[in-house]
Amino acid sequence: MHGAIGFTREHALRLVTTRLWAWRDEDGDEAFWNDRVGAAALDAGADGLWPLVTGRP
């Protein structure tokens, strides 16, 4: 079982996991990004959603 991977000092995944936590603290948590992405999708409307997601007109 790998229940503790990402939390133990012995496994390299710990380095990635702790960096992800730092990014979340620096750049906003899930709720923050849910609000931002949801607002952008609503502002784009039905016809603008696909171009918003793909970056193509």
Backbone torsions as a table, in degrees:
resi	resn	phi	psi	omega
1	MET	NA	150.5	-178.8
2	HIS	-120.9	41.1	-175.8
3	GLY	-64.2	-28.0	-175.6
4	ALA	-104.0	1.8	179.9
5	ILE	-62.0	135.4	-177.1
6	GLY	98.9	-11.9	-179.1
7	PHE	-119.9	-13.6	-177.1
8	THR	-97.6	151.6	179.9
9	ARG	-71.3	-22.2	-174.9
10	GLU	-76.4	-21.7	-174.0
11	HIS	-103.3	136.7	-177.2
12	ALA	-65.4	-23.1	179.0
13	LEU	-60.8	-22.9	178.1
14	ARG	-57.4	-37.1	-178.6
15	LEU	-65.0	-40.8	178.9
16	VAL	-70.8	-42.7	-178.1
17	THR	-61.7	-45.8	-178.6
18	THR	-67.8	-32.2	177.4
19	ARG	-68.3	-38.5	176.9
20	LEU	-61.8	-40.0	177.2
21	TRP	-62.6	-40.1	179.3
22	ALA	-65.3	-42.3	177.8
23	TRP	-61.2	-39.6	179.3
24	ARG	-61.6	-42.5	179.3
25	ASP	-67.3	-36.2	-176.4
26	GLU	-80.7	-35.9	-169.7
27	ASP	-115.0	4.8	178.1
28	GLY	109.2	143.9	-178.9
29	ASP	-87.8	-174.0	-176.3
30	GLU	-60.0	-41.2	-179.4
31	ALA	-63.6	-41.3	178.6
32	PHE	-59.4	-49.0	-178.0
33	TRP	-72.7	-30.8	173.6
34	ASN	-60.0	-43.4	178.9
35	ASP	-64.5	-44.8	-178.2
36	ARG	-64.9	-48.0	-178.0
37	VAL	-68.7	-40.3	178.4
38	GLY	-62.8	-43.0	179.0
39	ALA	-64.5	-40.7	178.7
40	ALA	-64.1	-40.3	178.9
41	ALA	-65.6	-42.5	178.6
42	LEU	-66.3	-40.3	178.6
43	ASP	-64.8	-34.5	-179.1
44	ALA	-70.3	-30.6	-179.3
45	GLY	76.2	177.6	-175.7
46	ALA	-61.8	-41.9	-177.2
47	ASP	-78.1	-22.2	-177.3
48	GLY	-98.6	-3.7	-175.8
49	LEU	-67.2	-47.9	-178.2
50	TRP	-62.8	-44.8	175.7
51	PRO	-61.6	-34.5	177.5
52	LEU	-63.0	-44.8	-177.4
53	VAL	-71.0	-41.6	-174.1
54	THR	-91.4	-18.7	-177.8
55	GLY	78.2	14.8	179.3
56	ARG	-120.7	144.5	179.4
57	PRO	-70.2	NA	NA
